[in-house]
Amino acid sequence: MNDAPPAIGGAPASAPSGFRTAFFSGLRGRLLLLTACFVLLAEIVIWPITASNYRDQWLGERVQAAQIAALAIEAAPDGRVSDELSSDLLMEAQLIAIVAVGADSRELILGPSMAIDGALVPVDLRSETMAMSVVRAVSIFFAPRGRFLQITAQPMMTGDPELEVILPESALRKDLRRYSLEILAFSLAVSALAGLLIYFALSRLVVGPIRDITENVLGFAAHPEAGPVQVKPASVEEIRRTQVALNDMQRAVSASIRQRKRLAELGEAVAKINHDLRNSLAAAQLVTEGLSRSDDPRVQRAAPRLERAIERAIGLAEATLRYGRADPPAPQIQTVRLAPVLEEAAQEALAGWPQIESRVSCDPGLAARVDPDQLHRIVVNLMRNAARAIEEQGERTSAGRVTVSAAAESGVVSVEIADNGPGVPANIVSRLFQPFSGTTSRDGSGLGLAIARELARGMKGDLILKESGPSGAVFRLVAPAG
């Protein structure tokens, strides 16, 4: 089974060449190989100890066989056996000679069954430690051939103080090699079985759910606006949490895509409306120019304000038409005295709410590096939002009030717009400056604050909600000092 995922975008993945590449390119095949390698590595690490145990057991069996042969000889008439029986006893136990060692004597119980023409390697089982046994067991495979082992042990069946047994090292080497091959075959079988069990377990618990997640992602990539693609919940907790997180992410992405699509459609509609609106405002501007020549004092006082308002409306319409371009128009940064701009913005913002008190507190000499038109738009937007919130607040016992204050601090100018309205609801504070999400007014679009913050940051400043509560809200606009 090929565990390689399909290519992103729906294109089929290139098929691996050969069974080996196809099998071991997947998670299950690689874990099968790793499991087999780890089991074999563990066996290699513990092999010297198991080989040492086998050697000790093998030598113990030969010493025991030597004691049984000695007892058989003692039970024979005259304590002697025939040369043929002696040879059979020695060959059956793979022994060459047996010597009983007393306090002051050495007695040959069974004579050599073959000529001893190699080196004798003494091995005292009485004082041999485990480390010595491990080293000697491993060294047998690298020792020169033709050597003989001279085993010294404490006999348990006879009354002799010591028993010496001479045997060929080649017999031990042969049996130890056979035992090692058996251990290797057993390890291979265990590693293969463990690897297969892990293979099928991962196939059910991990690889299958991961394949479902991959198909989920590819299906969502093909139609992201359709929402999350549902999959069968996995039985593994970690993968199930991944599926939940993936579904949540897909919902967020799908909602964002739908919102952007609506914004694109809305932008196209607004562009068409603004095109016609700009023409209407141009006509209104011509009428305003005619009104400015009137002899009525009231008209002469109101005409300049009306003309500036229409000019800003035309500029806003043109800026809206340019907003869809890749690079938005840069602000016209200049040093501006804040007091006239803030006072004019306050008058325009609250013109429709004469019952709401406005107050501007600003040092006449305070200046900032801003775009005056964009600063005007920000302050007007914030004050109108405050006025709407106060107007929509029911059961008020005090008059509405919106104040604007400005002060210089640490190389920046801080402009705060405060009101005594109901404050910003806690459930929309986190998304207050997101388009179409942060409106608190019944008729609001949710774009004003998002545009205001974008304008502030375009002037290398920022706009934040400083505080909000039952006694009102305070917005803070920060801009570089002039």
C-alpha positions in Angstrom: 0.0 0.0 0.0 1.4 3.4 -1.0 1.2 5.9 1.9 2.5 8.8 -0.1 -0.1 11.7 0.1 -1.6 13.1 -3.1 -0.1 16.2 -4.5 -1.5 19.5 -3.3 -4.0 21.1 -5.6 -5.6 17.8 -6.7 -2.8 16.7 -9.1 -2.0 13.0 -8.6 1.3 12.3 -6.8 3.9 10.6 -8.9 3.9 6.9 -8.3 7.1 5.6 -6.5 9.2 3.3 -8.7 9.5 -0.2 -7.3 8.0 -2.0 -4.4 10.7 -1.1 -1.9 10.4 2.7 -2.6 6.6 2.5 -2.4 6.5 0.5 0.8 9.1 2.4 2.8 8.0 5.9 1.6 5.0 5.7 3.9 4.8 6.0 7.7 3.8 2.4 8.3 6.6 0.9 6.2 9.2 3.1 7.8 8.1 2.2 11.3 8.1 -1.5 10.3 11.7 -1.1 9.3 12.6 1.0 12.3 11.0 -1.5 14.7 12.9 -4.4 13.2 16.2 -2.4 13.4 15.5 -1.4 17.0 14.8 -5.0 18.1 17.9 -6.2 16.4 19.9 -3.4 18.0 18.6 -4.3 21.4 19.6 -8.0 20.8 23.1 -6.9 19.7 23.4 -4.8 22.9 22.4 -7.7 25.2 24.0 -10.4 23.1 27.3 -10.4 25.1 25.4 -11.0 28.3 23.3 -13.9 26.8 26.5 -15.3 25.2 28.2 -15.2 28.6 25.3 -16.9 30.3 25.3 -19.6 27.6 29.1 -20.1 28.1 28.8 -20.4 31.8 26.0 -22.9 31.5 27.9 -24.9 28.8 31.0 -25.1 31.0 28.9 -26.0 34.0 27.4 -28.9 32.1 30.9 -30.2 31.1 32.1 -30.1 34.8 28.9 -31.9 35.8 29.5 -34.6 33.1 33.1 -34.9 34.3 31.9 -35.5 37.9 29.5 -38.2 36.6 32.3 -39.9 34.7 34.5 -39.8 37.9 31.7 -41.4 39.9 31.3 -44.1 37.2 35.0 -44.9 37.4 34.9 -45.1 41.2 32.0 -47.5 41.0 33.8 -49.8 38.5 35.7 -52.9 39.7 39.1 -52.0 40.9 38.4 -48.4 40.1 39.3 -49.0 36.5 37.4 -49.0 33.2 38.4 -50.2 29.8 40.2 -47.9 27.4 37.2 -48.1 25.1 34.7 -47.1 27.8 37.1 -44.3 28.9 37.2 -43.0 25.4 33.4 -43.2 25.1 32.9 -41.2 28.3 35.4 -38.5 27.3 34.0 -38.2 23.7 30.4 -38.2 24.9 31.0 -35.3 27.2 33.3 -33.5 24.7 36.1 -33.9 27.3 39.8 -34.7 26.8 41.0 -35.4 30.4 39.7 -35.2 34.0 42.1 -34.6 36.9 41.2 -34.7 40.6 43.3 -32.4 42.7 43.9 -33.1 46.4 45.7 -31.2 49.0 49.1 -32.6 48.0 48.3 -34.8 45.1 46.9 -34.9 41.5 45.1 -38.0 40.2 44.3 -38.6 36.6 40.8 -40.0 36.6 40.5 -40.3 32.8 43.4 -40.0 30.5 43.6 -37.8 27.4 41.5 -39.1 24.6 43.6 -37.1 22.1 46.9 -35.5 21.9 47.0 -32.0 23.5 49.2 -30.1 21.1 47.8 -26.6 21.6 47.9 -23.9 24.2 46.1 -24.4 27.5 43.9 -21.5 28.6 43.2 -21.7 32.4 39.6 -20.9 33.5 38.8 -20.9 37.2 35.1 -20.9 37.6 35.4 -20.4 41.3 36.7 -16.9 41.1 35.4 -15.7 37.7 33.3 -12.5 37.7 30.5 -11.7 35.4 32.6 -9.1 33.5 35.3 -11.6 33.0 32.8 -14.1 31.7 31.4 -11.6 29.2 34.9 -10.7 27.9 35.9 -14.3 27.6 32.6 -15.3 25.8 33.1 -12.5 23.2 36.9 -13.3 22.8 36.2 -16.9 21.9 35.1 -15.8 18.4 38.4 -14.0 17.9 40.8 -16.4 19.6 43.3 -18.5 17.6 42.2 -22.0 16.8 43.7 -25.2 18.4 43.5 -24.0 22.0 42.3 -26.0 24.9 40.5 -24.9 28.1 41.7 -26.0 31.5 38.6 -25.7 33.7 39.1 -25.6 37.5 35.9 -26.0 39.5 34.7 -27.1 43.0 33.1 -30.6 42.6 29.7 -31.1 44.2 29.4 -34.9 43.7 32.8 -36.1 44.8 34.9 -35.4 47.8 37.8 -34.0 45.9 38.9 -30.4 46.8 39.2 -29.5 43.1 38.4 -30.9 39.8 40.2 -30.0 36.6 38.7 -30.6 33.2 40.5 -30.2 29.9 38.4 -29.7 26.8 38.9 -28.2 23.3 37.8 -24.6 22.9 36.6 -25.4 19.4 33.6 -27.3 20.9 32.6 -24.3 22.9 33.1 -22.0 19.9 30.9 -24.2 17.7 28.0 -24.4 20.2 28.2 -20.7 21.0 28.1 -19.8 17.3 25.1 -22.1 16.8 23.4 -20.4 19.8 24.1 -16.9 18.4 22.5 -17.9 15.1 19.4 -19.1 16.9 19.3 -15.9 18.8 19.6 -13.9 15.6 16.8 -16.0 13.9 14.6 -15.5 17.0 15.3 -11.7 17.0 14.4 -11.5 13.3 11.1 -13.3 14.0 10.3 -11.1 17.0 11.2 -7.9 15.1 9.1 -8.9 12.1 6.1 -9.7 14.3 6.4 -6.5 16.3 6.8 -4.5 13.1 3.7 -6.0 11.5 1.6 -5.4 14.6 2.8 -1.8 14.7 2.2 -1.5 10.9 -1.5 -2.6 11.2 -2.0 -0.6 14.4 -0.7 2.6 12.8 -2.8 1.8 9.7 -5.9 1.9 11.7 -5.1 4.5 14.4 -2.9 7.0 12.5 -2.4 6.6 8.8 -6.2 6.2 8.0 -7.2 9.4 10.0 -4.3 11.3 8.5 -5.4 10.3 5.0 -8.9 11.5 5.8 -7.4 14.9 7.1 -5.4 15.2 3.8 -8.6 14.6 1.7 -10.4 17.1 3.9 -7.8 19.7 3.3 -7.8 19.1 -0.5 -11.6 19.1 -0.6 -11.6 22.4 1.3 -8.9 23.9 -0.9 -11.1 23.1 -4.0 -14.2 24.8 -2.5 -13.2 27.0 0.5 -16.4 29.1 0.4 -18.5 25.9 1.0 -17.3 25.5 4.6 -15.5 22.7 6.4 -15.5 19.2 4.9 -16.8 16.8 7.6 -14.7 13.6 8.3 -15.3 10.7 10.6 -13.9 11.5 14.1 -10.6 9.6 14.8 -10.3 7.3 17.8 -6.9 8.8 18.8 -7.3 11.9 21.0 -4.5 13.9 19.5 -5.7 13.4 15.9 -9.3 14.1 17.0 -8.1 17.4 18.5 -6.3 18.1 15.2 -9.5 17.5 13.3 -11.5 19.9 15.6 -8.8 22.6 15.2 -8.8 22.1 11.4 -12.6 22.4 11.2 -12.4 25.6 13.3 -9.7 27.0 11.0 -11.7 26.1 7.9 -14.8 27.8 9.3 -12.8 31.0 10.0 -11.2 30.9 6.6 -14.5 30.2 4.9 -16.2 33.1 6.8 -13.3 35.4 5.9 -13.5 34.4 2.2 -17.3 35.0 2.1 -16.8 38.3 3.9 -14.1 39.4 1.4 -16.4 38.4 -1.4 -19.1 40.5 0.0 -16.7 43.4 0.5 -15.6 43.1 -3.2 -19.2 43.2 -4.3 -19.9 46.0 -1.9 -16.9 47.9 -3.2 -18.0 47.6 -6.8 -21.5 48.9 -5.8 -20.0 51.8 -3.8 -17.7 52.7 -6.7 -20.7 53.0 -9.0 -22.6 55.0 -6.4 -19.7 57.3 -5.7 -19.2 58.0 -9.4 -22.7 59.4 -9.6 -22.4 61.0 -6.1 -19.3 62.9 -7.2 -21.2 64.4 -10.1 -24.1 65.4 -7.9 -21.6 67.0 -5.4 -20.0 68.9 -8.2 -23.3 70.4 -9.1 -23.9 71.2 -5.4 -20.5 72.9 -5.3 -21.5 75.2 -8.2 -24.7 76.2 -6.3 -22.6 76.8 -3.1 -20.3 79.2 -5.1 -23.4 81.1 -6.1 -24.7 81.3 -2.6 -21.3 82.7 -1.4 -22.1 85.8 -3.4 -25.4 86.5 -1.6 -25.7 89.6 0.5 -27.6 87.8 3.3 -25.3 87.8 6.4 -26.5 84.4 7.5 -25.8 82.9 4.1 -22.4 84.5 4.1 -21.6 82.9 7.5 -22.9 79.4 6.5 -21.7 79.3 2.9 -17.9 78.8 3.7 -18.7 75.9 6.0 -21.1 74.4 3.4 -18.5 74.8 0.7 -15.7 73.1 2.8 -18.1 70.2 3.7 -19.0 69.7 0.0 -15.3 69.8 -0.9 -14.5 67.1 1.7 -17.4 65.0 0.4 -16.0 65.2 -3.1 -12.6 64.3 -1.8 -14.0 61.4 0.1 -15.9 60.2 -3.0 -12.7 60.3 -5.0 -10.7 58.6 -2.3 -13.3 55.9 -2.2 -13.0 55.3 -5.9 -9.2 55.1 -5.5 -9.5 52.8 -2.4 -9.7 49.6 -4.5 -6.2 50.2 -6.0 -3.3 48.1 -4.9 -1.5 51.1 -3.4 -3.9 53.4 -1.4 -3.1 57.1 -1.7 -0.5 58.3 0.8 -1.6 60.9 3.3 -0.4 64.5 2.8 1.6 64.9 6.0 2.2 68.5 7.1 2.6 70.4 10.3 -0.9 71.4 11.4 -2.2 73.4 14.4 -4.7 71.2 16.0 -7.1 73.7 17.7 -8.8 75.0 14.4 -9.1 71.5 13.0 -10.6 70.0 16.1 -13.0 72.9 16.6 -14.2 72.7 13.0 -14.6 68.9 13.2 -16.6 69.3 16.4 -19.0 71.8 14.8 -19.5 69.6 11.8 -19.8 66.3 13.7 -22.5 67.5 16.1 -24.5 69.7 13.7 -27.3 67.2 13.7 -27.3 66.8 17.5 -27.7 70.4 18.9 -28.9 69.0 22.2 -25.5 67.3 22.9 -22.9 69.5 24.4 -19.4 69.6 22.8 -16.2 71.0 24.2 -12.7 71.2 22.7 -9.7 71.6 25.0 -6.5 72.3 23.1 -3.5 74.6 23.4 -3.7 77.1 20.5 0.0 76.5 19.7 -0.1 72.7 19.8 0.8 71.2 16.4 1.2 67.7 14.9 2.5 66.1 11.8 -0.7 64.8 10.2 -3.0 65.0 7.1 -5.5 67.7 8.2 -8.4 66.2 6.1 -7.8 62.7 7.4 -7.5 64.0 11.0 -10.8 65.9 10.4 -12.4 62.6 9.2 -11.2 60.6 12.2 -12.5 63.2 14.8 -15.8 63.6 13.0 -16.3 59.9 12.8 -15.6 59.4 16.5 -17.7 62.3 17.7 -20.7 61.2 15.5 -20.4 57.6 16.9 -20.5 59.1 20.4 -23.5 61.2 19.6 -25.4 58.3 18.2 -24.6 56.1 21.2 -25.9 58.9 23.6 -29.0 59.4 21.5 -29.8 55.7 21.4 -29.3 55.3 25.2 -32.6 55.1 26.9 -33.6 56.6 30.2 -30.9 59.2 30.4 -31.0 61.5 33.4 -28.2 63.9 32.3 -27.4 65.8 29.1 -25.1 64.2 26.6 -21.6 65.5 26.3 -18.7 64.9 24.0 -15.3 66.4 24.7 -12.1 66.6 22.7 -8.8 67.2 24.4 -5.3 67.3 23.0 -1.9 67.4 24.7 1.8 66.8 23.8 3.7 64.0 25.6 7.1 62.4 24.8 7.4 63.6 21.2 3.8 62.7 20.3 0.4 64.4 20.4 -2.5 62.6 22.1 -6.0 63.5 21.1 -8.7 62.0 23.3 -12.4 61.9 22.4 -14.6 61.2 25.4 -18.3 60.9 26.0 -20.7 60.2 28.8 -22.7 57.6 26.9 -23.3 53.9 27.6 -19.8 52.8 26.7 -18.7 50.0 24.3 -20.4 46.6 24.9 -17.9 44.1 26.2 -18.8 41.5 23.6 -17.5 43.6 20.7 -14.4 45.2 22.3 -12.1 42.6 20.8 -13.4 43.2 17.3 -14.2 46.9 17.5 -11.8 47.9 14.7 -12.7 45.0 12.4 -14.7 45.9 9.3 -18.4 45.1 9.6 -17.9 43.7 13.1 -17.4 46.5 15.6 -20.6 48.6 15.2 -22.6 49.5 18.2 -25.3 51.6 16.4 -28.5 50.2 15.0 -27.8 51.9 11.6 -24.0 51.6 11.7 -22.1 49.7 9.0 -19.1 48.8 11.1 -16.7 50.5 8.8 -16.1 53.8 10.5 -13.7 52.7 13.2 -11.8 50.4 10.9 -11.3 53.3 8.4 -10.4 55.7 11.2 -7.6 53.4 12.6 -6.3 52.7 9.1 -6.1 56.5 8.5 -4.3 57.0 11.9 -1.8 54.3 11.1 -1.2 55.8 7.7 -0.1 59.0 9.4 2.4 57.0 11.6 0.0 57.1 14.5 -2.6 54.9 16.0 -6.2 54.8 17.3 -7.2 52.8 20.4 -10.0 52.4 22.8 -8.4 53.8 26.0 -11.3 53.0 28.4 -15.0 52.1 28.4 -17.6 51.6 31.0 -21.1 52.7 32.2 -19.9 56.3 32.4 -18.8 56.5 28.8 -15.9 55.6 26.4 -12.6 57.3 25.7 -10.9 56.9 22.3 -7.2 58.0 22.0 -5.6 59.1 18.8 -1.8 59.3 18.8 0.2 61.3 16.1 3.7 62.6 15.8 4.3 66.0 17.3 4.8 68.9 14.9 
